[in-house]
Structures are given as C-alpha cells and as structure tokens.
Amino acid sequence: MYQDFMKILAALKYWNISLDDPSFQNNFQSRKILQKITFISQTLGINMKYSFSLYKHGPYCSTLTDDYYYYHDNVPKMSTSYKLNKNEKIIFDNMDRDILSHSIYEKNTVEFLEAIATIMYFKKNDMALMDDELFEKTKASKPFISDRIITIAINTVKQVMFKPEYLTKEIQDEIDMWDKADD
C-alpha cells in the first residue's frame, strides 16, 4: 500500500502535521492520529485501499500500522514524492477548515479525531442513525470522551459528510449553536 501511505503523508505534510518517529516507543498518539485522519480522509472520498474495522480507539487498520512501521524513514521527515491532485486538495482543504482548524481539535486533538472517526464509522454502516442514537453508541464505546466533544463531533460529521444541498437552515442553526457552545 505504498501509494496510499505516501498519499496520507502528503496530506499530513500539506496540513503541516508531524508524527513521531515510529522507532520511538511512545508513538501511540501519533499512530492514533494517523489512523483517524486516514479513515476520515478515506470516508470523505480520498481513494485509498485501507480496510478499517471498529476497535477500542475507533476505526483501525492493521495494514496502515504496518505501513507506518515499514516506511519508518519517511515518517519523521514527511518524505513523500506523492503530489496531491485537485480533488484531494479540495477534500483536504475542507477537512482543514471543518476539523483541523476547529478549536476543539487544538485542545483535544486525539479525542476529537477519535469521536469524529467513530461517528463516521457508525454513520457509514447505518445512514439512518439519528443524532441521539449516534451519541449513545459513541458514548457507550468511548465513555472517556466528554459529552461536549461527542456532540460537537456529531455536528462536525454532519457538516463534512452531507452534501451542501441537504444542509437546511435548521441544521446550520444547530451547528452554529453548538459551535458557539465551544467558545
């Protein structure tokens, strides 16, 4: 999966996000960030062949972890020759605007990404899930993530996953209300 891993490294480089060197023992946070950002990117339309399943800390792909360690020399330098195409940049710019620039991300990076990825996983597998059901399922699987972060993550997922033509004034008002609760 060389090409896919180089693509996600290009995205991290594009966002100026660095990961710990895989040779460091304490790289768990970096691996979680890599897993969640890759899952979110793929869910939003970035073409990659990683296969995720739900695990203790949200969507997880063992092949992605293998790539992280196998291409360990590339990780600390974000060394990749992959060039992002126009569509990928649009998706990554939207992720930057709606997720990576959110004040919750700045204060609670791993928890916010884990909540978003988990909610996306649930929603992807059952599009009929309503907000209260998403909240309960996420809270049950992630009791250590605050209600506030889960609620904001649900609204963020609604914002990034749904087509603009489905974003009604009522939904936008609700998103704005929850964003203001963050301040």
N, C-alpha and C positions, 0 to 999 in steps of 0.2 A: 504494500500500500504506500510505496514511496511517494507517488504523485500526490496522494491525498494528504499525507503528513506534511509534505513541502507546501501544499496549499494552505493548511492551517497555520504553519509557521509564517507564511507570507501575510496572513491575516493578522496574526499577533504582532508582527513587525509593523504592519500598516497602522495598527492601533497603538503602537509603542508599548506593548505589554511584554514584559520579560518573564521567563520562567527560570526556576532554579536548575542548575546543572543536575542531570539525572544521576551523576555519581555521588551527589550529596545524600546522606542518609535521610535527612529531614526535608524531603521534597514532596510530602503528601499534599500540601496546599497547592503547589504548582500542578501536580497531577490532577487534582480535583478541578482546578480552573481550566486546564486543558480539556478534560473530559466534558465539562459542562459547556464551554464555548464551542467545542466541536459539535456536540449534539444540537445545540441551539442553531448553529450555522447550518447544519445539515437539514434540520427541521424547517428552516426558513427558505430553503431552496438551493443551498450550495451543494453541488454534485460531488458527493464522496460516497465510498462504499463501506464505511464503517457500520457495523451492526451492533446496536445498543440494546441492552435489557435493563430492567429496573433492579437496582442493587441498593445496598444500605445507604449510600450517599447520593442516590439519584441515578439517572441513566449512566451506564458504564459499558465500555467496550474494551475487552482484553487485548484485542489487536492494536488499538490505539496506544495502550500502555506498553505493549511490546515495541511499537514503533518509537515511542518516547525513549526507551532504553536503547534500542538498536541504533537509532540515529542521534545518539547522545552528544556527539561532537557538534551537531548543528544547533542544538537547543540553546546553550548559553549565548551564542552569538546571533541567534535567529538567522542562521545562514541558510538561504534558500535561493534558488535561481527561478523559482516559480513567479510568473507575472500574473497578477490578478486581472481578469477581464472586466469589461464594463458592467455586466450584470452582477458579478461578485462584488465589485466596489459599491454598487447601489445597495445590495443586501448588507454589506459590512458597514456602510455609512448609516443605514437605518438602525443597525444594531448599536452602533456607537451613539447615535442620537438618543435612542429609546432605552437602552440598557446600560451601556458602559459609561455614559455621562450622567446617569441618574445619581442623585445624592446618596441613595441607599447603597448603590454599588461602591461608592467611595468609602463609606463607613463599614459596610458589611459585605465585602466582595463575594466571599465563598458562599455565605448563606443565601444571598440574593440570587446568585447564579444557580445554586442548588435548587432553590424554590422554583425559579423560572423553568429550569430544565425538567424538574419533576412534574410540574403543572403541564408543560408541553407534552410530556410523555403520556400523562393521563388523558389529556385532551386529544392527542393524536390517535389514541386507541379507542376513544369513545367521545366523538364530537358532540354528543347530546348532553354531556355533563354540564350541569348548571354551576354557577359560581359557588353556591353553598356546598354542593357536592365536591367540587374541586378543593374547596377549603378543607372540608372534613377529611378527604382522602390524603391530602398533603399533610395536614396536621397529624393524622394518625401515623404516617410513615416518617414524618420529620418533627417529632414533638419538641426538639431542641430549637427549632426556628420559631421566632416570635410571630404572633398573630398578625402584627403590623406588617412584617416583611412578607408574609404569605399573602396578605390582602393586596399589598402593593404589587407583588409579583403576579397575582391573578390579573390585575388591571393592566400590567405591562404586557403580559402574554396576549390579552385581548387586543391590545393596541398593535402588537407586532405580527400577530397571526392572521388577523382578519383583514379582508380587502377593504380599502377606504370606502367603497360604495356601501358597505354594511355598517359603517360607523355612524350611527344615528346621533342626533343632538343629545338624546338622553344618555347614551353610552359615553359620549365625550364629556358631558357634565359630570358624570360619575367619576370618570378618570381624573378630571380636573380637581374634583373634591378630594379624592384620595391623595393626589399629588400634593395638594395644599396641606393635608394632614401630616405630610413628611416634614414640612417647614417648622 
